[in-house]
Amino acid sequence: MRAMNRAVLAVLATALLPACTVGPDYQRPALPLPASYTEAGHTAGGDALIDRSWWQAFKDPLLDQLIEQALRNNGDMQLAAARFEEAAALMREAGASRLPEIGLATGATRTSVSSDTATPLPAGYPVLRPDYTANLNTSFELDFWGRLRSADATARALALASSYGRATVELTIVAGVSQGYLSLRSLDAQIAVAGDTLATRGAALGIAESRHRLGAAGELELQQARTNRALIESQLTELRQQRAVAEHQLALLCATPGLAIAAGDLRQLPLPPLPPAGLPASLLEARPDIRQAEAQLIAANARIGVAKSALFPTISLTGSLGSESKELSGLFAAKAGIWSVGLLPTLALFDSGKREARLEQANAQQQQALAAYRQAVQAGFKEVRDALVAGHERGLAEQATATQVEATARGLELARKRHEAGYSAYLEVLDAQRAANDASLAHIRNRQLRLVAAVDLFKALGGGWRETRP
């Protein structure tokens, strides 16, 4: 036993020698980005944080409910969650590889020896020999060059990337549901406007028919009134079809095939909050797709360590501790103890450049991941700038369309009075009706685009924002 103790201590001392990791240390790449966004007049300094429940800014309980259903039932979310579980399991497997495995081996054999041989058996030598064994054995790699640590770091980074991938899918689904819901409510408002216009033109047609019967209006005015009403009926049919398609798309996103949404009105939704002045560009770091790209870069960096460590010898520790006896009753007696311990260094002397090629592959993959990370950051910065500009310009356009709605409504009123007084033809009234209808629809569509621009900004930032200063 003293000899066994000395051997074990020697092996442990060797295992505890300082080890090194031959792979490169990770350093976040420096990217030349401005400190803040200056689009749309946001030039002053400001502090902001990401708000994960950004869609609640629309203050619509039904939208909140639809998003909850989508996050719970959507197939893409379930697929992303399963991928994350797989990556997490691979991470645990890689971590377990750094620890020794301990196995138990037992056996019972009975061997018959021939007594009729050229060399006679010694007197009393048993012809039948039973043998019972029980052993605990272990074998694991001593991580001198950091191969196992680099493999563990790779698996952890990939699990983190999978987690961020799931968050990216979640953000995409939330944005998709929000945009689809805004489209649905925009169509509801347009249908309401078209319905009001249809009622007005129906009444105008009735007046034209009465005037025609009385001889106060000609056939041309009657047909113009009928054409005008038919155009709105056709427009209303098209809007109802578009609404049905938008509702079906929401049903798909929410994984609720029978989803039916009652009519609402986009104009009842509040305008989204404006981002704080000097929105910091560092908010991009919260975007899950950018974090995913960086995690993949970290994993690629760690793979270089795995490939480089393969150029050095692999040293494994083996050990066994157990008992062996010819009698089952004496298997665990003190004199039946057996043990072994050893170090097994191995090194491939010639592989035709295979390991060097794998190292070159790892370096090339790291450069690819670096390029993908830089591209993700730059694309994210552009998307935020685009959304800021869109929100600002859509706000100005909404003011212009509101003025247009007011002006065309007044113009329609004047055209009717002029026609009733006999100062103008009915065609002037028809033109005024079309202008008023088109202006109302354009105003609703612009409000939708303004709200969608806010969703795009939320998505581009990886969420919303909360000012940190009171």
MIGU-128990 format. One record per residue (C-alpha): residue in one letter; z, y, x. Coordinates in steps of 0.001 Angstrom, whole numbers, padded with zeros to 6 digits, always signed. Layout:
AZYX ...
//
This chain:
M+000000+000000+000000 R+000694+002415+002881 A-002813+001795+004197 M-004246+002483+000746 N-002260+005719+000463 R-003536+006923+003829 A-007137+006185+002835 V-006799+007968-000498 L-005223+011018+001145 A-008039+011170+003673 V-010656+011066+000940 L-008873+013737-001096 A-008599+015966+001939 T-012317+015649+002496 A-012993+016419-001176 L-010851+019542-001021 L-012717+021025+001927 P-014235+024435+001086 A-017531+023925-000697 C-020355+026375-001027 T-023042+027064-003586 V-026415+027315-001913 G-028092+029041-004874 P-028403+032835-005247 D-025707+034861-007034 Y-026898+036468-010254 Q-027249+040237-010415 R-028472+042050-013516 P-031843+043683-012787 A-031862+047475-012775 L-034329+048933-015272 P-035416+052598-015226 L-034596+053538-018833 P-033446+056948-020106 A-029748+057289-020917 S-030431+058140-024573 Y-033201+058490-027137 T-034589+062000-027588 E-037028+061300-030437 A-036738+063164-033721 G-034518+065884-032314 H-031697+063598-031137 T-030953+065330-027828 A-027198+065960-027878 G-024630+063540-026512 G-022950+061035-028812 D-020999+057804-028893 A-021985+054893-031113 L-021127+051266-031672 I-023020+048488-033369 D-022084+047727-036980 R-023046+044167-037859 S-022941+044750-041628 W-025509+047517-041516 W-027263+046454-044736 Q-024175+047489-046698 A-025245+051102-046103 F-027607+050645-049065 K-024571+050005-051311 D-026347+047410-053410 P-024241+044351-054378 L-027344+042344-055255 L-028825+042935-051793 D-025523+041819-050249 Q-025643+038669-052374 L-029245+037865-051440 I-028498+038259-047730 E-025470+035991-048053 Q-027615+033342-049757 A-030312+033640-047090 L-027848+033277-044207 R-026326+030243-045882 N-029442+028435-047122 N-032443+029580-045101 G-034126+026737-043240 D-034706+028793-040098 M-030968+029529-039938 Q-030130+025852-040289 L-032660+024964-037587 A-031229+027611-035235 A-027693+026358-035884 A-028739+022776-035060 R-030383+023939-031829 F-027198+025722-030855 E-025130+022584-031511 E-027513+020642-029258 A-027228+023236-026478 A-023443+023260-026789 A-023362+019474-026458 L-025568+019655-023354 M-023173+022230-021917 R-020217+019896-022451 E-022156+017053-020856 A-022924+019151-017770 G-019280+020211-017485 A-018121+016600-017749 S-020432+015644-014845 R-018165+017576-012474 L-015225+015297-013277 P-014794+011657-012212 E-015563+008823-014587 I-013004+006034-014756 G-014019+002589-015939 L-012198-000642-016665 A-013674-003984-015652 T-012039-007304-016499 G-013242-010805-015997 A-012340-014494-016064 T-014384-017109-014198 R-014043-020820-013486 T-016036-022166-010537 S-016709-025812-009661 V-017188-026713-005973 S-018975-029881-004843 S-016847-032376-002950 D-019877-034375-001769 T-021190-032177+001040 A-021961-032637+004729 T-018773-030776+005529 P-015855-032351+003676 L-013474-030076+001816 P-010056-029542+003347 A-007303-031697+001974 G-005906-030233-001197 Y-008757-027775-001672 P-009283-027417-005446 V-012634-028481-006819 L-012173-026246-009862 R-011245-022612-009072 P-010211-020213-011850 D-010274-016478-011126 Y-008949-013546-013201 T-009622-009882-012377 A-008767-006467-013814 N-009988-003324-012073 L-010018+000424-012606 N-012997+001915-010790 T-014393+005375-010291 S-017390+007002-008687 F-018302+010671-008643 E-020210+013150-006557 L-018342+015537-004275 D-019959+018883-005043 F-020216+020223-001499 W-023403+022230-002067 G-022684+023371-005619 R-025325+021230-007335 L-023013+020269-010178 R-021637+023792-010462 S-025164+025187-010661 A-026139+022585-013256 D-023039+023492-015253 A-023877+027200-015006 T-027429+026449-016159 A-026209+024533-019212 R-023688+027248-020101 A-026335+029958-019859 L-028744+027945-022005 A-026021+027397-024612 L-025390+031130-024617 A-029128+031773-024950 S-029224+029389-027910 S-026339+031277-029509 Y-028206+034556-029097 G-031325+032846-030431 R-029417+031995-033581 A-028266+035627-033841 T-031886+036753-033429 V-032959+034517-036299 E-030085+035881-038391 L-031095+039481-037666 T-034740+038709-038486 I-033803+037069-041788 V-031491+039925-042800 A-034198+042468-041996 G-036784+040403-043863 V-034620+040135-046964 S-033829+043852-046822 Q-037472+044841-046484 G-038513+042417-049217 Y-035829+043761-051523 L-036911+047357-050871 S-040496+046372-051618 L-039394+044750-054875 R-037420+047807-055931 S-040326+050068-054979 L-042623+048041-057223 D-040035+048245-060017 A-040078+052036-059732 Q-043869+052125-059608 I-044054+049882-062683 A-041672+052238-064481 V-043837+055250-063580 A-047015+053417-064573 G-045369+052383-067850 D-044458+055968-068645 T-047985+057065-067755 L-049423+054328-069972 A-047321+055532-072900 T-048456+059106-072310 R-052111+058128-072079 G-051756+055939-075153 A-050495+058947-077053 A-053340+061039-075649 L-055820+058392-076775 G-054362+058502-080259 I-054802+062269-080361 A-058370+061945-079078 E-059175+059386-081771 S-057737+061680-084488 R-059686+064648-083150 H-062839+062550-083043 R-062413+061467-086679 L-061907+065082-087697 G-064931+066170-085723 A-062873+068354-083367 A-063723+066197-080303 G-066903+064543-079212 E-067611+060928-078235 L-067332+061827-074535 E-063728+062990-074842 L-062811+059819-076770 Q-064363+057517-074165 Q-062731+059449-071345 A-059334+058952-072975 R-059997+055224-073403 T-061126+054897-069774 N-058041+056725-068547 R-055729+054418-070477 A-057587+051289-069303 L-057224+052377-065678 I-053458+052577-066045 E-053359+049171-067776 S-055248+047702-064823 Q-052908+049436-062365 L-049873+048130-064217 T-051233+044580-064127 E-051744+044827-060350 L-048206+046165-059825 R-046669+043356-061904 Q-048546+040772-059843 Q-047340+042356-056603 R-043776+042350-057894 A-043977+038637-058743 V-045230+037873-055228 A-042407+039959-053695 E-039853+038113-055823 H-041280+034753-054751 Q-041072+035804-051099 L-037402+036700-051535 A-036838+033321-053173 L-038352+031646-050103 L-036201+033641-047687 C-033068+032871-049694 A-034083+029197-050139 T-033590+029632-053904 P-036880+028548-055536 G-035885+029624-059042 L-034691+033080-058021 A-035196+035702-060723 I-034242+039331-060139 A-033856+041795-062959 A-035755+045066-062771 G-034201+047929-060833 D-035273+051192-059288 L-035701+052150-055653 R-034786+055729-056505 Q-031239+054603-057309 L-030620+053436-053717 P-028929+055958-051408 L-030665+057235-048336 P-029528+055436-045159 P-027226+057239-042727 L-028802+059093-039846 P-028053+057848-036316 P-025733+060007-034200 A-027268+062621-031926 G-028153+061328-028478 L-028167+057682-029543 P-027347+055886-026259 A-029981+053547-024903 S-027192+051172-023863 L-027054+050015-027492 L-030087+047897-026610 E-027695+045541-024825 A-026444+044456-028250 R-029854+043145-029286 P-029550+039353-029429 D-033109+038759-028235 I-032441+040840-025107 R-029191+038996-024497 Q-031055+035735-024994 A-033659+036769-022422 E-030922+037652-019935 A-029107+034355-020550 Q-032357+032521-019870 L-032719+034542-016656 I-029190+033507-015638 A-030086+029867-016331 A-033273+030137-014270 N-031277+031709-011440 A-028802+028822-011515 R-031630+026264-011467 I-032561+027544-008024 G-029132+026388-006830 V-029726+022948-008334 A-033113+022634-006615 K-031888+023991-003283 S-028838+021689-003174 A-031191+018703-003418 L-032292+019512+000160 F-028819+018567+001426 P-027029+015213+001566 T-025324+013878-001546 I-021790+012591-000919 S-020166+010333-003492 L-016618+009037-003665 T-016004+005510-004910 G-012710+003836-005583 S-011307+000728-007182 L-007759-000357-007977 G-006825-003610-009718 S-005582-007184-009515 E-007036-010630-008895 S-005287-013947-009427 K-006042-017588-009984 E-003495-017630-012779 L-003638-015360-015758 S+000162-015068-015726 G+000113-013773-012153 L-002658-011229-012630 F-000292-008255-012433 A+002052-009581-009778 A+002609-007419-006695 K+000771-009779-004357 A-002327-009824-006642 G-003184-006145-006048 I-006607-005235-004682 W-008150-001823-003926 S-011065-000164-002216 V-012109+003399-001458 G-015165+004807+000222 L-017522+007714+000840 L-021248+007218+000318 P-023450+009953+001829 T-027149+009735+000969 L-030092+011819+002096 A-033787+011401+001417 L-035490+011487+004808 F-039059+011773+003570 D-040360+012632+000094 S-043754+014208+000833 G-042446+017686+000009 K-041226+016838-003505 R-037878+018654-003216 E-039450+021749-001642 A-041982+021811-004493 R-039175+021659-007049 L-037461+024582-005310 E-040697+026570-005482 Q-040956+025718-009183 A-037408+026974-009762 N-038170+030231-007954 A-041343+030709-010008 Q-039452+030013-013243 Q-036851+032599-012247 Q-039595+035187-011734 Q-041029+034330-015149 A-037614+034753-016779 L-037150+038063-014957 A-040498+039340-016248 A-039637+038192-019774 Y-036275+039986-019616 R-037844+043226-018430 Q-040501+042987-021102 A-037882+042365-023816 V-035878+045444-022756 Q-038926+047689-022599 A-040250+046416-025941 G-036837+046968-027521 F-036703+050536-026213 K-040158+051218-027672 E-039207+049737-031059 V-036150+051986-031301 R-038231+055054-030436 D-040882+054085-032993 A-038255+053596-035703 L-036586+056940-034921 V-039889+058762-035172 A-040844+056905-038361 G-037533+057747-040018 H-037815+061413-039092 E-041440+061778-040162 R-040950+059824-043372 G-038129+062181-044267 L-040472+065135-043905 A-043196+063327-045832 E-040774+062588-048663 Q-039999+066273-048991 A-043743+066983-049154 T-044372+064322-051811 A-041423+065611-053859 T-043088+069031-053852 Q-046360+067361-054793 V-044728+065572-057750 E-043268+068821-059012 A-046557+070704-058566 T-048729+068074-060280 A-046306+067824-063208 R-046578+071581-063682 G-050350+071379-063291 L-050550+068690-065986 E-048546+070839-068350 L-050843+073828-067773 A-053996+071693-068159 R-052801+070440-071541 K-052079+073954-072753 R-055478+075192-071552 H-057230+072309-073311 E-055296+072808-076523 A-056191+076525-076441 G-059841+075640-075907 Y-060100+077152-072415 S-061035+073918-070596 A-062607+070522-071156 Y-060588+067342-071570 L-061763+066240-068131 E-059376+068790-066591 V-056463+067104-068383 L-057592+063688-067110 D-057756+064962-063544 A-054276+066448-063871 Q-052926+063160-065275 R-054384+061171-062398 A-052976+063633-059854 A-049503+063499-061403 N-049514+059688-061549 D-050774+059333-057982 A-048196+061819-056690 S-045319+059963-058383 L-046455+056621-056967 A-046958+058137-053504 H-043445+059605-053619 I-041961+056193-054430 R-043958+054451-051710 N-042894+057057-049178 R-039239+056566-050125 Q-039756+052839-049573 L-041294+053453-046141 R-038401+055745-045241 L-035882+053070-046154 V-037939+050413-044335 A-037961+052645-041237 A-034148+052621-041404 V-034187+048810-041569 D-036549+048757-038586 L-034124+050959-036659 F-031178+048743-037536 K-033162+045703-036420 A-034417+047376-033234 L-030840+048214-032246 G-029606+044720-033012 G-027511+046138-035877 G-026333+049476-037159 W-024077+052025-035562 R-020668+053583-035980 E-019711+056815-034294 T-016647+056341-032137 R-015574+059970-032318 P-013831+061213-035508 
//
